[in-house]
């Protein structure tokens, strides 16, 4: 049995740049296959707009494999859309029904200003990472991967935290616009490894300070960030960030 093609109504946020006021514009799209990805559906819309002599909708994308985190869209009130633990590029139109109205917005955060339409500037995350710095302790030559024994539980936790792709869904979802889950994942991924111990105190303090400086909000433990994270990063990492930060302050 063939999948029935869908006709949809899209309410898309349009904004020329960060300084100009934006607003929603409504577009009909017809003949969309349920097997079409969400970004392919926007490609179809843009092809239609170009043929009509109109400006296409600007949106971010790169790998389209759920790795880079650039396809950051707020869809019907959910970061990356109604499916769980996926990025927007992994969302398919079978999650919607024929005749649906779909509202598409950019991330909403003072730290992520709109560049154009659905594209936001996420350089704030890069600045937080830069504040954290690299693991630059002198380790000599490159050791074998199994030269430093690490308990499997610690290795698993570190890898779970390192799965963060820095898309910003946690910030867009949080009512306070907090970046705590992102910072916690970055700190936690190194805190559980011996290579990250030497600079742990400086890293935690520097990244939290930069997060506050850039205008991200405070965490109030609602758990919305974990619920909408495409990689399912646990809020337990935020607890570890608190421990790392307080430990660093006590050492001071």
C-alpha positions in Angstrom: 0.0 0.0 0.0 1.4 3.4 -1.1 1.8 6.2 1.4 -0.7 8.9 0.9 0.8 12.3 -0.1 0.2 15.1 2.4 -0.8 18.7 2.0 0.4 21.0 4.8 0.4 24.5 6.0 3.7 26.0 7.2 3.9 29.0 9.5 7.6 30.0 9.1 9.4 32.7 11.0 10.9 35.2 8.5 13.4 37.9 9.6 15.9 39.7 7.4 18.6 40.2 10.1 19.2 40.5 13.8 18.1 44.2 13.9 14.9 44.0 12.0 11.6 42.8 13.4 10.5 39.4 12.2 7.2 37.7 11.9 5.5 34.5 10.7 4.5 33.9 7.1 2.2 31.2 5.9 3.0 28.9 3.0 1.1 25.9 1.7 3.1 22.8 0.5 1.4 20.0 -1.4 2.2 16.5 -2.4 4.7 15.8 0.4 5.6 12.1 0.9 5.6 10.8 4.5 9.0 9.4 3.8 10.4 12.9 3.1 12.7 14.3 5.7 11.8 17.6 7.3 14.7 19.5 5.7 13.8 18.0 2.3 10.3 19.3 2.8 11.8 22.8 3.4 13.9 22.3 0.2 10.7 21.6 -1.7 9.2 24.8 -0.2 12.2 26.9 -1.2 12.2 25.5 -4.7 8.6 26.6 -5.0 9.4 30.1 -3.6 12.3 30.5 -6.0 10.1 29.6 -9.0 7.6 32.2 -7.8 10.3 34.8 -7.7 10.3 35.0 -3.8 13.1 34.8 -1.3 13.7 31.3 -0.1 13.7 30.5 3.7 17.2 30.6 5.2 17.9 27.6 7.5 21.1 26.0 8.8 22.2 22.5 7.8 25.3 20.6 7.0 25.8 16.8 7.5 22.1 15.8 7.6 23.2 12.8 9.6 22.4 14.0 13.1 26.1 14.7 13.8 26.8 18.5 13.4 23.8 19.9 15.2 23.3 22.8 12.8 19.8 21.9 11.7 18.4 23.6 14.8 14.7 24.3 14.4 11.9 24.8 16.9 8.9 22.9 15.5 5.4 23.0 16.9 6.8 24.0 20.3 9.6 21.3 20.4 13.3 21.6 19.7 14.0 19.5 16.7 10.3 18.6 16.4 7.9 16.0 17.9 10.2 12.9 17.7 12.5 12.1 20.6 16.3 11.9 20.6 16.8 13.0 17.0 18.0 16.2 15.2 15.8 18.1 12.8 17.5 16.4 9.8 16.5 13.0 11.1 12.8 14.0 11.5 10.5 12.6 8.8 7.1 13.9 7.7 5.4 10.7 8.8 5.4 12.3 12.2 2.8 14.7 10.9 -0.7 14.2 9.4 -2.3 15.4 6.1 -3.7 18.9 6.7 -1.5 19.7 9.6 -0.3 23.3 10.3 3.4 23.2 11.3 5.0 26.2 13.1 8.7 26.6 12.4 10.9 29.0 14.5 14.5 29.6 15.2 16.0 29.0 18.6 14.8 31.7 21.1 17.7 32.9 23.3 19.3 36.2 23.8 22.7 34.4 23.5 21.7 33.1 20.1 20.7 36.1 18.0 18.8 35.5 14.8 21.1 35.9 11.7 18.3 35.5 9.1 15.0 33.6 9.2 15.6 30.3 10.9 19.4 30.8 11.3 20.9 31.8 14.6 24.4 32.7 15.7 25.6 30.0 18.1 29.1 31.4 18.5 28.5 31.7 22.2 29.0 27.9 22.5 32.4 28.2 20.8 33.4 30.9 23.2 32.5 28.7 26.2 34.6 25.8 24.7 37.5 28.2 24.1 37.3 29.3 27.8 37.5 25.6 28.8 40.7 25.3 26.8 42.5 22.1 25.8 44.0 19.3 27.8 47.6 20.6 27.5 49.3 18.7 30.3 52.6 17.1 29.0 51.9 13.4 28.5 55.0 12.7 26.5 54.5 10.5 23.4 51.1 9.2 22.3 50.3 6.2 24.6 48.4 3.2 23.5 44.7 3.5 24.0 44.7 0.9 26.8 47.8 2.2 28.6 45.8 4.0 31.3 43.2 1.8 32.9 39.9 3.5 33.2 36.9 1.8 34.9 34.2 1.0 32.4 31.6 2.9 34.4 33.7 6.1 34.2 34.4 5.5 30.5 30.8 5.0 29.7 29.7 8.2 31.5 32.5 10.2 29.8 31.4 8.9 26.4 27.7 9.6 27.1 28.6 13.2 28.0 30.9 13.5 24.9 27.9 12.6 22.7 26.7 16.3 23.0 26.7 17.9 19.5 26.3 21.4 20.8 23.1 22.1 18.8 21.6 24.4 21.5 18.3 22.5 21.9 18.8 22.6 25.7 19.1 26.4 25.6 16.1 26.8 23.3 14.0 24.5 25.4 14.9 25.9 28.9 12.5 28.6 30.1 15.6 30.4 31.5 17.7 30.0 28.3 20.3 28.1 30.4 23.4 26.4 28.9 24.0 24.3 31.9 23.5 20.9 30.2 25.9 21.9 27.4 28.6 23.1 29.8 28.0 20.1 32.1 28.4 17.7 29.3 31.7 19.3 28.2 33.0 19.4 31.7 31.8 15.9 32.6 33.3 14.3 29.5 36.8 15.2 30.8 36.1 15.0 34.6 35.7 11.3 34.4 39.1 10.7 32.6 42.6 11.0 34.1 43.6 13.2 31.3 41.1 15.8 32.4 42.0 15.8 36.1 45.0 18.2 35.9 43.1 21.2 34.6 39.7 20.3 36.0 39.4 23.1 38.5 40.4 25.9 36.0 38.1 24.4 33.3 35.0 24.3 35.4 35.4 27.8 36.7 36.3 29.3 33.4 33.4 27.7 31.5 30.8 28.6 34.0 32.1 32.2 34.1 32.0 32.5 30.4 28.5 31.1 30.3 27.3 33.7 32.8 29.2 36.5 30.9 27.5 35.6 27.6 24.0 36.0 29.1 22.7 32.5 29.5 20.1 32.0 32.2 20.3 30.0 35.4 19.3 26.3 35.8 16.2 25.6 37.8 16.2 21.9 37.3 13.0 21.5 35.3 14.6 18.7 33.2 13.2 20.1 29.9 16.8 20.2 28.5 17.2 16.4 28.9 13.8 15.7 27.5 14.5 17.6 24.2 18.2 16.8 23.9 18.7 14.9 20.6 21.4 12.8 22.2 19.6 12.2 25.5 22.3 13.8 27.6 21.3 13.3 31.3 20.8 16.1 33.8 23.0 14.1 36.2 25.9 15.7 34.4 24.7 19.1 35.7 25.1 17.7 39.3 28.7 16.7 38.4 29.3 20.2 37.1 28.1 21.6 40.4 30.5 19.3 42.3 33.4 20.2 40.0 32.7 23.9 40.3 32.3 23.9 44.1 35.4 21.8 44.6 37.4 24.3 42.5 36.1 27.1 44.6 37.0 25.4 47.9 40.5 24.8 46.5 40.8 28.6 45.9 
